[in-house]
Amino acid sequence: MAVKTFTTGEVLTAADTNTYLNNGGLVYVTSVTVGSAVTSVTISSCFSSTYDNYRIIYKGGTSTASNDLAVQMGTTTTGYYFGSIYKDYGGGGVASIAVTNGANWTYAGCQDTPNSLDCDIFLPYASDKTNISCAYVGSTTTRVVARGGGILNNTTSYTDVKILVGAGTITGGTITVYGYRKA
Amino acid sequence: MPRPNIQIDDEVREMTEEEYAELIASGWTETTTEETPTE
């Protein structure tokens, strides 16, 4: 979907306004309000051929446990590879953690009060390896900040994404999916 | 004792026994555990 450059005096039609006003770089796809005491949230039909790459943001809500939020593509529970470099908010050094052929991208986000998930998903709908890139921001002073990423080692086309807790349950907040507009 | 909830889009429901067994097998616990390693 291209942009349009209007010229001086050109008539701004309703059709053009509706099309190009919404033609931003990051386009809202869908959102889900997290319900009460859930261990996972599946957002179905959020990936399609409309976009190649997506952004998922979840900031808010509460958690009964301090743990990590994992991201799973569809119903696939194998083939996830993930690496992360992290640092606590204190004087500790930098460390790393990895997932090798795991059941999900385990350390994608921070499960706490508030919950925090900030990630880009690349090529989920394409018949290609889906990638993830995450910025992990610990929600309390005892947590860590991290930068991670990974791949799902298959070429499956996905329409759904699942956010999972590591322990306890989460309540509230909104998970929003955006698409990166193609030209 | 009720099983935890899961959510699919806007629907929140109690897990089935099978789903709960899978959840437990994944290592999930009810209690507070900080999985992200800290130095």
Backbone of each chain as ProteinMPNN parsed JSONL, in Angstrom:
{"seq_chain_A": "MAVKTFTTGEVLTAADTNTYLNNGGLVYVTSVTVGSAVTSVTISSCFSSTYDNYRIIYKGGTSTASNDLAVQMGTTTTGYYFGSIYKDYGGGGVASIAVTNGANWTYAGCQDTPNSLDCDIFLPYASDKTNISCAYVGSTTTRVVARGGGILNNTTSYTDVKILVGAGTITGGTITVYGYRKA", "coords_chain_A": {"N_chain_A": [[0.866, -1.188, 0.0], [0.937, 2.035, -1.064], [2.256, 5.307, -0.28], [0.84, 8.581, -0.685], [1.456, 11.576, -2.324], [0.091, 14.601, -1.95], [-0.86, 17.349, -3.964], [-0.737, 20.949, -4.106], [-3.891, 22.371, -3.811], [-5.142, 20.1, -4.673], [-7.935, 17.95, -4.575], [-9.031, 16.556, -1.58], [-10.179, 13.566, -1.188], [-12.763, 11.54, 0.353], [-12.209, 8.84, 0.161], [-9.442, 8.776, -0.324], [-8.566, 9.975, 2.049], [-9.421, 8.104, 3.995], [-7.866, 5.955, 3.239], [-5.11, 6.75, 3.122], [-4.68, 8.156, 5.464], [-4.648, 6.236, 7.371], [-2.411, 4.955, 6.708], [0.027, 4.4, 8.046], [3.413, 3.679, 9.247], [3.527, 1.73, 11.203], [0.956, -0.337, 11.807], [-2.105, -0.79, 13.403], [-3.305, -3.979, 14.235], [-4.713, -5.91, 15.888], [-6.045, -6.346, 19.216], [-6.003, -7.629, 22.575], [-7.586, -7.789, 25.663], [-6.229, -8.837, 28.619], [-7.561, -11.432, 30.506], [-8.937, -12.558, 33.677], [-6.742, -14.036, 35.914], [-5.17, -15.825, 34.18], [-3.197, -18.325, 32.505], [-2.218, -18.353, 30.006], [-2.452, -16.574, 26.896], [-3.983, -16.668, 23.881], [-3.78, -15.274, 20.739], [-5.639, -15.262, 18.02], [-5.578, -15.544, 14.438], [-4.036, -13.271, 13.864], [-1.875, -12.871, 12.269], [-1.142, -12.445, 8.842], [-1.076, -12.361, 5.234], [-1.013, -9.692, 4.824], [0.917, -8.271, 6.158], [4.475, -8.597, 6.483], [6.008, -8.543, 8.757], [5.733, -8.087, 12.304], [4.766, -6.337, 15.329], [4.571, -6.849, 18.797], [3.121, -5.709, 21.704], [2.914, -5.619, 25.187], [2.092, -4.203, 28.038], [1.503, -3.842, 31.326], [-1.141, -4.765, 33.61], [-1.337, -7.359, 36.146], [0.529, -9.757, 38.114], [0.707, -12.948, 39.677], [3.072, -14.048, 40.205], [6.668, -13.746, 39.983], [8.243, -13.989, 37.098], [8.9, -15.228, 33.805], [7.665, -14.204, 30.598], [6.653, -16.189, 27.95], [6.802, -16.732, 24.399], [4.935, -18.337, 21.958], [4.513, -19.812, 18.817], [1.564, -20.341, 17.177], [0.481, -23.635, 17.581], [2.842, -24.897, 17.877], [5.338, -26.6, 19.628], [8.036, -27.114, 19.695], [11.427, -26.764, 18.548], [12.339, -24.183, 19.029], [14.743, -21.667, 19.223], [16.765, -19.571, 21.118], [18.469, -16.715, 22.288], [19.828, -14.626, 24.829], [21.092, -11.645, 26.236], [21.696, -10.311, 29.376], [21.252, -7.997, 32.127], [21.301, -7.007, 35.505], [19.626, -4.535, 37.59], [21.37, -3.643, 39.412], [24.702, -3.808, 40.62], [25.728, -5.977, 39.286], [27.326, -8.115, 36.798], [27.228, -8.536, 33.177], [25.332, -11.148, 31.767], [24.285, -14.257, 30.216], [21.722, -16.201, 28.557], [20.146, -19.089, 27.178], [17.957, -20.811, 24.874], [17.581, -23.961, 23.576], [16.35, -25.707, 21.005], [13.791, -25.63, 22.201], [10.482, -25.462, 23.818], [9.262, -23.106, 23.435], [9.824, -19.533, 22.965], [11.318, -18.727, 25.601], [12.184, -16.621, 27.334], [11.089, -14.184, 26.563], [9.629, -12.03, 27.568], [8.845, -10.067, 30.538], [7.315, -11.358, 33.338], [5.477, -9.975, 35.703], [4.434, -7.459, 38.054], [4.052, -4.396, 36.778], [3.256, -6.485, 33.87], [5.432, -7.125, 31.06], [6.035, -7.082, 27.697], [7.762, -6.815, 24.757], [8.205, -7.091, 21.607], [9.36, -7.972, 18.317], [8.089, -9.801, 15.644], [9.157, -11.692, 13.015], [8.31, -12.559, 9.751], [6.084, -14.401, 10.317], [3.838, -15.406, 8.985], [4.738, -16.16, 6.53], [6.056, -18.912, 4.613], [8.522, -19.651, 5.964], [11.396, -19.376, 8.114], [10.381, -18.293, 11.228], [11.252, -15.428, 13.05], [12.234, -13.858, 16.137], [12.616, -10.851, 17.974], [13.489, -9.337, 20.937], [12.976, -6.914, 23.521], [13.633, -6.969, 26.747], [12.329, -5.809, 29.676], [12.747, -5.543, 32.971], [10.342, -5.462, 35.548], [10.534, -4.765, 38.196], [12.785, -3.681, 40.814], [14.448, -5.774, 41.341], [14.67, -7.27, 39.126], [15.813, -7.941, 35.712], [17.277, -6.341, 32.797], [17.195, -7.048, 29.336], [18.337, -8.106, 26.126], [17.222, -9.921, 23.502], [16.869, -12.607, 21.095], [15.677, -14.83, 18.519], [15.039, -17.885, 16.67], [12.503, -19.864, 15.04], [12.746, -23.076, 14.213], [11.56, -24.032, 11.694], [9.528, -24.03, 8.701], [6.944, -23.259, 8.818], [3.788, -21.715, 8.256], [2.222, -19.268, 10.155], [-0.743, -18.167, 11.83], [-1.515, -17.517, 14.325], [-0.617, -16.454, 17.681], [0.787, -17.199, 20.883], [0.926, -16.249, 24.217], [2.616, -17.079, 27.116], [2.707, -17.744, 30.649], [5.337, -18.177, 33.107], [5.006, -19.008, 35.659], [2.415, -19.107, 38.16], [-0.272, -16.77, 37.579], [-1.586, -14.282, 35.271], [-3.237, -11.113, 35.125], [-5.236, -8.793, 33.484], [-4.358, -5.707, 31.671], [-3.344, -4.979, 28.277], [-2.744, -6.714, 25.309], [-1.271, -5.892, 22.344], [-1.194, -6.109, 18.835], [0.698, -5.13, 16.12], [1.217, -4.346, 12.652], [3.985, -4.078, 10.42], [3.931, -1.795, 7.926], [3.886, -2.607, 4.497], [5.376, -1.558, 1.392]], "CA_chain_A": [[0.0, 0.0, 0.0], [1.874, 3.134, -1.207], [1.869, 6.61, 0.229], [0.439, 9.482, -1.757], [1.846, 12.968, -2.123], [-0.951, 15.488, -2.463], [-0.347, 18.615, -4.492], [-1.498, 22.118, -3.685], [-5.17, 22.534, -4.484], [-5.735, 18.81, -5.029], [-9.096, 17.606, -3.75], [-8.807, 15.453, -0.633], [-11.416, 12.799, -1.192], [-12.997, 10.669, 1.512], [-11.514, 7.572, -0.084], [-8.013, 8.992, -0.087], [-8.391, 10.23, 3.471], [-9.561, 6.845, 4.734], [-6.775, 5.047, 2.885], [-3.746, 7.221, 3.417], [-4.566, 8.592, 6.851], [-4.339, 5.04, 8.154], [-1.304, 4.285, 6.044], [1.239, 4.646, 8.8], [4.43, 2.643, 9.17], [3.121, 0.679, 12.137], [-0.491, -0.339, 11.67], [-2.821, -1.604, 14.383], [-3.944, -5.184, 13.697], [-5.71, -6.377, 16.838], [-5.614, -6.313, 20.61], [-6.759, -8.471, 23.489], [-7.461, -7.459, 27.077], [-5.95, -10.062, 29.367], [-8.62, -11.708, 31.458], [-8.617, -12.784, 35.079], [-5.998, -15.214, 36.363], [-4.92, -16.736, 33.059], [-1.817, -18.794, 32.351], [-1.801, -18.093, 28.635], [-3.367, -15.812, 26.047], [-3.795, -16.946, 22.457], [-4.382, -14.299, 19.83], [-5.779, -16.012, 16.774], [-5.759, -14.824, 13.174], [-3.413, -11.943, 13.906], [-0.868, -12.812, 11.213], [-1.676, -12.739, 7.517], [-0.202, -11.905, 4.154], [-1.042, -8.23, 4.752], [2.219, -7.782, 6.622], [5.524, -9.602, 6.63], [6.59, -8.452, 10.087], [4.772, -7.599, 13.28], [5.245, -5.948, 16.655], [3.633, -7.189, 19.867], [3.381, -4.932, 22.913], [2.073, -5.903, 26.351], [2.593, -3.481, 29.202], [0.438, -3.61, 32.286], [-1.721, -5.911, 34.298], [-0.701, -7.838, 37.365], [0.944, -11.15, 38.083], [0.831, -13.565, 40.996], [4.43, -14.579, 40.326], [7.736, -13.063, 39.255], [8.804, -15.019, 36.214], [9.097, -14.746, 32.446], [6.621, -14.461, 29.611], [7.146, -16.893, 26.769], [6.038, -16.577, 23.163], [4.82, -19.573, 21.184], [3.844, -19.605, 17.534], [0.51, -21.321, 16.965], [0.504, -24.77, 18.505], [4.16, -25.524, 17.794], [6.009, -26.654, 20.93], [9.399, -27.591, 19.556], [12.193, -26.089, 17.503], [12.622, -22.793, 19.369], [16.114, -21.321, 19.611], [16.704, -18.212, 21.649], [19.607, -16.275, 23.074], [19.581, -13.337, 25.462], [22.109, -11.054, 27.101], [20.934, -9.569, 30.371], [21.966, -7.259, 33.165], [20.372, -6.575, 36.538], [19.616, -3.096, 37.845], [22.37, -3.341, 40.412], [26.102, -3.756, 40.196], [26.163, -7.246, 38.71], [27.821, -8.088, 35.43], [26.368, -9.0, 32.089], [25.297, -12.601, 31.638], [23.508, -14.695, 29.062], [20.899, -17.39, 28.716], [19.748, -19.583, 25.858], [17.001, -21.905, 24.703], [18.033, -24.779, 22.451], [15.288, -26.623, 20.586], [12.825, -25.622, 23.289], [9.048, -25.494, 23.545], [8.816, -21.735, 23.135], [10.841, -18.53, 23.253], [10.971, -18.712, 27.012], [12.54, -15.399, 28.053], [10.733, -13.075, 25.679], [9.116, -10.887, 28.312], [8.896, -10.097, 32.0], [6.059, -11.582, 34.031], [5.543, -9.355, 37.014], [3.46, -6.386, 38.099], [3.275, -4.774, 35.595], [3.86, -7.377, 32.89], [6.107, -6.38, 30.006], [6.471, -7.826, 26.517], [8.051, -5.85, 23.694], [8.94, -7.924, 20.66], [9.058, -8.01, 16.895], [8.004, -11.138, 15.065], [9.471, -11.554, 11.596], [7.858, -13.592, 8.809], [5.296, -15.476, 10.911], [2.864, -15.97, 8.04], [5.45, -16.713, 5.384], [6.587, -20.264, 4.763], [9.934, -19.346, 6.195], [11.698, -19.431, 9.542], [9.925, -17.146, 12.003], [12.254, -14.889, 13.972], [11.757, -12.944, 17.163], [13.589, -9.942, 18.582], [12.808, -8.854, 22.14], [13.596, -6.044, 24.525], [13.079, -7.408, 28.035], [12.509, -4.773, 30.699], [12.29, -6.021, 34.258], [9.341, -4.546, 36.089], [10.856, -4.371, 39.565], [14.205, -3.377, 40.974], [15.237, -6.998, 41.467], [14.68, -7.991, 37.854], [16.9, -7.608, 34.798], [16.966, -5.894, 31.446], [17.832, -7.992, 28.426], [18.077, -8.013, 24.705], [17.298, -11.291, 23.017], [16.272, -12.927, 19.81], [15.757, -16.244, 18.214], [14.356, -18.416, 15.498], [11.751, -21.106, 15.14], [13.432, -23.838, 13.186], [10.712, -24.688, 10.703], [9.052, -23.08, 7.686], [5.49, -23.268, 8.955], [3.068, -20.443, 8.203], [1.413, -19.112, 11.358], [-1.717, -17.088, 11.934], [-1.8, -17.275, 15.749], [0.492, -16.371, 18.624], [0.373, -17.522, 22.252], [1.772, -15.71, 25.284], [2.481, -17.994, 28.245], [3.417, -17.382, 31.868], [6.232, -19.201, 33.593], [4.468, -19.462, 36.937], [1.276, -18.317, 38.586], [-1.187, -16.286, 36.546], [-1.599, -12.856, 35.008], [-4.571, -10.515, 34.999], [-5.331, -7.415, 33.026], [-3.441, -5.177, 30.67], [-3.762, -5.236, 26.898], [-1.729, -7.161, 24.349], [-1.598, -5.292, 21.055], [-0.409, -6.574, 17.685], [0.811, -4.164, 15.039], [1.937, -4.811, 11.488], [4.843, -3.093, 9.74], [3.341, -1.609, 6.604], [4.701, -2.852, 3.322], [5.224, -0.508, 0.391]], "C_chain_A": [[0.896, 1.228, 0.0], [1.371, 4.372, -0.47], [1.446, 7.451, -0.962], [0.882, 10.877, -1.385], [0.791, 13.857, -2.761], [-0.314, 16.795, -2.938], [-1.251, 19.742, -4.06], [-2.773, 22.233, -4.509], [-5.837, 21.225, -4.858], [-6.865, 18.499, -4.063], [-8.762, 16.403, -2.869], [-10.111, 14.677, -0.512], [-11.546, 11.964, 0.075], [-12.232, 9.359, 1.348], [-10.017, 7.709, 0.177], [-7.727, 9.211, 1.389], [-8.431, 8.932, 4.26], [-8.388, 5.914, 4.455], [-5.451, 5.535, 3.446], [-3.588, 7.745, 4.833], [-4.186, 7.422, 7.741], [-3.079, 4.349, 7.664], [0.013, 4.57, 6.751], [2.225, 3.509, 8.665], [4.082, 1.453, 10.047], [1.599, 0.723, 12.208], [-1.124, -1.286, 12.691], [-3.489, -2.788, 13.687], [-5.063, -5.645, 14.619], [-5.172, -6.232, 18.259], [-6.544, -7.177, 21.44], [-6.532, -7.96, 24.908], [-7.289, -8.759, 27.855], [-6.997, -10.236, 30.461], [-8.099, -11.988, 32.857], [-7.907, -14.111, 35.295], [-5.78, -16.246, 35.254], [-3.454, -17.143, 33.024], [-1.317, -18.623, 30.925], [-2.881, -17.289, 27.926], [-3.014, -16.136, 24.601], [-4.505, -15.869, 21.656], [-4.436, -14.966, 18.465], [-5.961, -15.061, 15.592], [-5.165, -13.42, 13.202], [-2.339, -11.771, 12.841], [-1.498, -13.204, 9.891], [-0.685, -12.244, 6.48], [-0.172, -10.385, 4.04], [0.304, -7.625, 5.156], [3.208, -8.936, 6.672], [5.988, -9.689, 8.081], [5.655, -7.722, 11.032], [5.469, -7.168, 14.569], [4.164, -6.303, 17.668], [4.061, -6.448, 21.124], [2.39, -5.345, 24.0], [2.732, -5.216, 27.532], [1.415, -3.269, 30.143], [-0.045, -4.885, 32.926], [-0.93, -6.274, 35.545], [-0.319, -9.292, 37.209], [1.031, -11.677, 39.508], [2.231, -14.106, 41.232], [5.405, -13.673, 39.593], [8.445, -14.094, 38.394], [8.961, -14.41, 34.825], [7.875, -15.047, 31.588], [7.256, -15.116, 28.391], [6.238, -16.619, 25.583], [6.098, -17.888, 22.394], [4.064, -19.252, 19.906], [2.823, -20.715, 17.326], [0.536, -22.398, 18.039], [1.838, -25.494, 18.483], [4.878, -25.459, 19.127], [7.382, -27.283, 20.832], [10.114, -26.773, 18.49], [12.539, -24.644, 17.774], [14.068, -22.642, 19.832], [16.125, -19.857, 20.001], [17.965, -17.912, 22.424], [19.349, -14.883, 23.606], [20.78, -12.923, 26.291], [21.379, -10.168, 28.087], [21.825, -8.969, 31.442], [20.952, -6.866, 34.225], [20.48, -5.068, 36.748], [20.656, -2.684, 38.878], [23.765, -3.356, 39.832], [26.611, -5.02, 39.547], [26.621, -7.095, 37.274], [26.801, -8.57, 34.425], [26.457, -10.515, 32.011], [24.423, -12.969, 30.447], [22.723, -15.94, 29.395], [20.421, -17.822, 27.345], [18.677, -20.651, 25.967], [17.432, -22.665, 23.448], [16.989, -25.833, 22.142], [14.217, -26.76, 21.674], [11.389, -25.579, 22.822], [8.476, -24.121, 23.21], [10.023, -20.802, 23.283], [10.605, -18.1, 24.702], [11.176, -17.374, 27.693], [12.222, -14.151, 27.237], [10.323, -11.829, 26.452], [9.16, -11.11, 29.803], [7.496, -10.288, 32.569], [6.202, -11.035, 35.434], [4.422, -8.325, 37.078], [4.183, -5.065, 37.921], [4.017, -5.785, 34.71], [4.437, -6.555, 31.736], [6.56, -7.309, 28.894], [6.592, -6.833, 25.378], [8.872, -6.611, 22.653], [8.463, -7.712, 19.229], [9.065, -9.459, 16.443], [8.174, -10.984, 13.555], [9.012, -12.795, 10.834], [7.027, -14.7, 9.444], [4.379, -16.163, 9.911], [3.549, -16.628, 6.843], [5.877, -18.148, 5.665], [8.098, -20.162, 4.851], [10.164, -19.425, 7.704], [11.227, -18.153, 10.228], [11.015, -16.739, 12.978], [11.576, -14.023, 15.013], [12.92, -12.092, 17.648], [12.893, -9.256, 19.746], [13.656, -7.867, 22.921], [12.908, -6.363, 25.84], [13.37, -6.335, 29.07], [11.921, -5.273, 32.001], [11.419, -4.99, 34.955], [9.61, -4.11, 37.514], [12.361, -4.23, 39.701], [15.077, -4.618, 41.113], [15.319, -7.778, 40.162], [15.827, -7.518, 36.982], [16.356, -6.907, 33.56], [17.76, -6.788, 30.506], [17.479, -7.66, 26.996], [18.258, -9.41, 24.139], [16.669, -11.444, 21.661], [16.399, -14.398, 19.531], [15.011, -16.605, 16.954], [13.482, -19.585, 15.899], [12.164, -21.931, 13.947], [12.473, -24.697, 12.358], [10.277, -23.637, 9.69], [7.53, -23.04, 7.659], [4.936, -21.852, 8.872], [2.13, -20.36, 9.401], [0.432, -17.955, 11.24], [-1.933, -16.668, 13.385], [-0.509, -17.148, 16.55], [-0.059, -16.624, 20.026], [1.408, -16.953, 23.214], [1.545, -16.568, 26.515], [3.241, -17.448, 29.462], [4.369, -18.512, 32.238], [5.76, -19.796, 34.912], [3.256, -18.608, 37.281], [0.362, -17.919, 37.439], [-1.043, -14.776, 36.369], [-3.042, -12.384, 34.842], [-4.424, -9.102, 34.463], [-4.21, -6.965, 32.108], [-3.917, -5.587, 29.294], [-2.572, -5.647, 26.055], [-2.15, -6.646, 22.98], [-0.642, -5.8, 19.981], [-0.471, -5.499, 16.605], [1.521, -4.822, 13.858], [2.803, -3.696, 10.92], [4.363, -2.994, 8.296], [4.343, -1.913, 5.499], [4.455, -1.73, 2.306], [4.038, -0.787, -0.517]], "O_chain_A": [[1.578, 1.459, 0.999], [0.203, 4.457, -0.091], [1.67, 7.072, -2.111], [0.698, 11.31, -0.247], [0.626, 13.857, -3.981], [0.663, 17.269, -2.358], [-2.403, 19.517, -3.69], [-2.741, 22.198, -5.739], [-6.981, 21.225, -5.315], [-6.755, 18.761, -2.865], [-8.279, 15.376, -3.347], [-11.032, 15.096, 0.189], [-10.565, 11.716, 0.776], [-11.672, 8.84, 2.313], [-9.408, 6.855, 0.822], [-6.748, 8.684, 1.918], [-7.567, 8.689, 5.102], [-7.964, 5.167, 5.336], [-4.76, 4.808, 4.159], [-2.474, 7.777, 5.355], [-3.49, 7.591, 8.742], [-2.723, 3.277, 8.153], [1.0, 4.939, 6.114], [1.924, 2.489, 8.045], [4.318, 0.305, 9.673], [1.026, 1.728, 12.629], [-0.718, -2.442, 12.816], [-4.159, -2.618, 12.669], [-6.215, -5.761, 14.202], [-3.977, -6.019, 18.462], [-7.693, -7.426, 21.078], [-5.391, -7.725, 25.304], [-8.114, -9.667, 27.753], [-7.279, -9.318, 31.231], [-6.949, -11.685, 33.173], [-8.404, -15.169, 34.91], [-6.169, -17.406, 35.391], [-2.58, -16.393, 33.46], [-0.119, -18.737, 30.669], [-4.054, -17.318, 28.299], [-1.89, -15.907, 24.156], [-5.684, -15.592, 21.871], [-3.406, -15.204, 17.835], [-6.433, -13.933, 15.741], [-5.73, -12.49, 12.627], [-1.937, -10.647, 12.542], [-2.278, -14.153, 9.812], [0.402, -11.77, 6.811], [0.601, -9.839, 3.253], [0.764, -6.632, 4.594], [2.834, -10.091, 6.874], [6.318, -10.768, 8.573], [4.886, -6.852, 10.622], [6.595, -7.574, 14.859], [2.978, -6.08, 17.422], [5.21, -6.542, 21.557], [1.183, -5.411, 23.763], [3.812, -5.614, 27.969], [0.445, -2.596, 29.794], [0.569, -5.945, 32.796], [0.013, -5.585, 35.935], [-0.779, -9.977, 36.295], [1.384, -10.944, 40.432], [2.545, -14.57, 42.329], [5.019, -12.926, 38.693], [9.157, -14.962, 38.899], [9.137, -13.199, 34.695], [7.152, -16.015, 31.823], [8.27, -14.647, 27.873], [5.057, -16.313, 25.744], [7.166, -18.47, 22.205], [3.087, -18.503, 19.923], [3.177, -21.894, 17.303], [0.604, -22.113, 19.235], [1.952, -26.597, 19.018], [5.018, -24.379, 19.702], [7.846, -27.917, 21.78], [9.475, -26.163, 17.633], [12.985, -23.936, 16.871], [14.549, -23.373, 20.699], [15.567, -19.009, 19.305], [18.475, -18.772, 23.142], [18.733, -14.054, 22.936], [21.404, -13.744, 26.963], [20.537, -9.361, 27.693], [22.973, -9.369, 31.636], [19.85, -6.433, 33.889], [21.329, -4.41, 36.147], [20.798, -1.5, 39.181], [23.979, -2.962, 38.685], [27.807, -5.135, 39.279], [26.346, -6.091, 36.617], [25.682, -8.956, 34.765], [27.532, -11.093, 32.169], [23.89, -12.098, 29.759], [23.005, -16.64, 30.368], [20.303, -16.994, 26.442], [18.513, -21.301, 27.0], [17.621, -22.07, 22.388], [16.771, -26.75, 22.934], [13.797, -27.866, 22.016], [11.094, -25.646, 21.628], [7.338, -24.004, 22.757], [11.106, -21.233, 23.678], [9.792, -17.218, 24.978], [10.389, -17.022, 28.572], [12.989, -13.188, 27.224], [10.629, -10.708, 26.045], [9.472, -12.203, 30.275], [6.599, -9.483, 32.316], [6.954, -11.566, 36.251], [3.539, -8.331, 36.22], [4.88, -4.637, 38.842], [5.237, -5.922, 34.79], [3.991, -5.439, 31.469], [7.368, -8.211, 29.115], [5.651, -6.102, 25.07], [10.086, -6.759, 22.798], [7.321, -7.327, 18.979], [9.941, -10.238, 16.818], [7.434, -10.245, 12.904], [9.292, -13.926, 11.23], [7.256, -15.867, 9.126], [4.17, -17.374, 9.987], [3.001, -17.54, 6.224], [6.036, -18.544, 6.819], [8.832, -20.536, 3.937], [9.21, -19.53, 8.474], [11.632, -17.055, 9.847], [11.623, -17.578, 13.643], [10.476, -13.517, 14.795], [14.059, -12.553, 17.721], [11.831, -8.659, 19.572], [14.881, -7.971, 22.974], [11.73, -6.057, 26.02], [14.528, -5.993, 29.31], [10.703, -5.41, 32.115], [11.722, -3.797, 34.951], [8.975, -3.173, 37.998], [13.116, -4.615, 38.808], [16.301, -4.534, 41.015], [15.963, -8.825, 40.098], [16.708, -6.789, 37.438], [15.151, -6.882, 33.311], [18.86, -7.231, 30.836], [16.465, -7.024, 26.706], [19.322, -10.012, 24.281], [16.022, -10.533, 21.145], [17.128, -15.121, 20.21], [14.436, -15.757, 16.272], [13.68, -20.211, 16.94], [11.955, -21.531, 12.801], [12.574, -25.924, 12.334], [10.634, -22.466, 9.823], [6.914, -22.817, 6.617], [5.551, -20.906, 9.364], [1.335, -21.271, 9.637], [0.723, -16.919, 10.643], [-2.469, -15.592, 13.649], [0.541, -17.657, 16.159], [-1.211, -16.308, 20.321], [2.611, -17.153, 23.045], [0.401, -16.769, 26.923], [4.271, -16.786, 29.326], [4.24, -19.64, 31.764], [6.075, -20.94, 35.24], [3.093, -17.51, 36.749], [0.238, -18.641, 36.45], [-0.458, -14.088, 37.206], [-3.933, -13.149, 34.471], [-3.595, -8.322, 34.932], [-3.27, -7.7, 31.81], [-4.792, -6.442, 29.16], [-1.522, -5.005, 26.085], [-3.252, -6.93, 22.512], [0.565, -5.903, 20.202], [-1.544, -5.027, 16.232], [2.323, -5.738, 14.037], [2.42, -2.526, 10.932], [4.385, -3.971, 7.547], [5.506, -1.517, 5.572], [3.437, -1.041, 2.368], [3.757, -0.004, -1.424]]}, "seq_chain_B": "MPRPNIQIDDEVREMTEEEYAELIASGWTETTTEETPTE", "coords_chain_B": {"N_chain_B": [[-10.575, -28.44, 43.649], [-10.223, -25.631, 41.629], [-8.977, -25.554, 38.261], [-6.344, -23.624, 36.643], [-6.996, -20.709, 34.564], [-7.23, -20.316, 30.983], [-6.819, -18.237, 28.081], [-8.332, -17.523, 25.035], [-8.325, -15.42, 22.516], [-10.969, -13.332, 23.218], [-12.132, -15.007, 25.007], [-12.21, -16.447, 28.142], [-11.51, -19.265, 29.988], [-11.728, -22.119, 32.205], [-9.006, -24.389, 32.434], [-8.843, -27.537, 30.731], [-8.537, -30.894, 32.017], [-6.546, -32.213, 30.639], [-5.149, -30.092, 29.472], [-4.21, -28.923, 31.794], [-2.525, -30.885, 32.78], [-0.551, -30.796, 30.823], [0.38, -28.246, 31.286], [1.51, -28.46, 33.849], [3.49, -30.319, 33.227], [5.122, -28.73, 31.75], [6.585, -27.368, 33.539], [5.481, -25.345, 34.97], [4.553, -23.565, 37.911], [2.561, -22.696, 40.77], [3.594, -20.963, 42.574], [5.689, -18.146, 43.456], [8.424, -17.809, 41.481], [11.52, -16.756, 40.398], [12.492, -16.923, 37.293], [14.282, -15.795, 35.473], [17.669, -15.699, 35.302], [19.785, -14.262, 37.79], [22.72, -12.519, 38.616]], "CA_chain_B": [[-9.784, -27.232, 43.428], [-10.343, -25.267, 40.221], [-7.753, -25.461, 37.474], [-6.122, -22.247, 36.173], [-7.667, -20.292, 33.336], [-6.508, -19.912, 29.776], [-7.582, -17.271, 27.299], [-8.215, -17.558, 23.582], [-8.946, -14.159, 22.091], [-11.676, -12.716, 24.344], [-12.748, -16.036, 25.823], [-11.437, -16.971, 29.275], [-12.154, -20.463, 30.527], [-10.903, -23.005, 33.01], [-8.308, -25.413, 31.661], [-9.272, -28.926, 30.828], [-7.571, -31.699, 32.76], [-5.423, -32.478, 29.739], [-4.363, -28.859, 29.371], [-3.555, -28.712, 33.075], [-1.417, -31.835, 32.835], [0.501, -30.251, 29.953], [0.932, -27.077, 31.965], [2.379, -28.966, 34.92], [4.64, -30.956, 32.582], [5.995, -27.679, 31.201], [7.372, -26.808, 34.627], [4.729, -24.27, 35.606], [4.181, -23.697, 39.314], [1.701, -21.61, 41.243], [4.289, -20.074, 43.495], [6.587, -17.161, 42.894], [9.8, -18.225, 41.231], [12.118, -15.849, 39.432], [13.211, -17.791, 36.373], [15.377, -15.133, 34.785], [18.83, -15.774, 36.193], [20.425, -13.026, 38.208], [24.079, -12.792, 39.094]], "C_chain_B": [[-9.832, -26.853, 41.939], [-8.977, -25.223, 39.544], [-7.558, -24.02, 37.012], [-6.895, -21.974, 34.881], [-6.692, -20.159, 32.184], [-7.416, -18.978, 29.0], [-7.279, -17.465, 25.819], [-9.033, -16.398, 23.05], [-9.683, -13.569, 23.298], [-12.311, -13.73, 25.284], [-11.79, -16.532, 26.905], [-12.2, -18.159, 29.836], [-11.178, -21.239, 31.389], [-10.244, -24.036, 32.105], [-8.996, -26.749, 31.784], [-8.21, -29.69, 31.624], [-6.337, -31.977, 31.917], [-4.53, -31.247, 29.621], [-3.591, -28.612, 30.658], [-2.359, -29.655, 33.227], [-0.251, -31.345, 31.98], [1.174, -29.054, 30.608], [1.911, -27.508, 33.055], [3.641, -29.579, 34.324], [5.616, -29.923, 32.027], [6.877, -27.054, 32.272], [6.684, -25.675, 35.355], [4.465, -24.586, 37.076], [3.295, -22.531, 39.698], [2.467, -20.545, 41.998], [5.221, -19.14, 42.755], [7.968, -17.744, 42.734], [10.371, -17.301, 40.171], [13.014, -16.652, 38.504], [14.427, -17.117, 35.757], [16.584, -15.1, 35.696], [19.339, -14.408, 36.577], [21.785, -13.387, 38.764], [24.219, -12.295, 40.506]], "O_chain_B": [[-9.51, -27.678, 41.085], [-7.964, -24.901, 40.165], [-8.524, -23.257, 36.99], [-7.375, -22.889, 34.211], [-5.498, -19.924, 32.375], [-8.625, -18.93, 29.229], [-6.121, -17.558, 25.411], [-10.261, -16.392, 23.121], [-9.048, -13.329, 24.325], [-12.962, -13.348, 26.257], [-10.686, -16.983, 26.603], [-13.394, -18.065, 30.122], [-9.965, -21.045, 31.315], [-10.841, -24.498, 31.133], [-9.639, -27.057, 32.788], [-7.118, -29.177, 31.868], [-5.215, -31.977, 32.424], [-3.304, -31.352, 29.665], [-2.452, -28.146, 30.624], [-1.311, -29.263, 33.741], [0.907, -31.468, 32.377], [2.387, -28.873, 30.498], [3.013, -26.969, 33.158], [4.737, -29.385, 34.852], [6.8, -30.212, 31.856], [7.803, -26.304, 31.963], [7.26, -25.098, 36.277], [4.188, -25.73, 37.436], [3.283, -21.499, 39.026], [2.058, -19.386, 42.062], [5.502, -19.327, 41.572], [8.612, -18.129, 43.71], [9.738, -17.093, 39.136], [14.135, -17.017, 38.859], [15.462, -17.747, 35.539], [16.516, -14.515, 36.777], [19.324, -13.488, 35.76], [21.961, -14.467, 39.328], [25.287, -12.425, 41.103]]}, "name": "protein", "num_of_chains": 2, "seq": "MAVKTFTTGEVLTAADTNTYLNNGGLVYVTSVTVGSAVTSVTISSCFSSTYDNYRIIYKGGTSTASNDLAVQMGTTTTGYYFGSIYKDYGGGGVASIAVTNGANWTYAGCQDTPNSLDCDIFLPYASDKTNISCAYVGSTTTRVVARGGGILNNTTSYTDVKILVGAGTITGGTITVYGYRKAMPRPNIQIDDEVREMTEEEYAELIASGWTETTTEETPTE"}
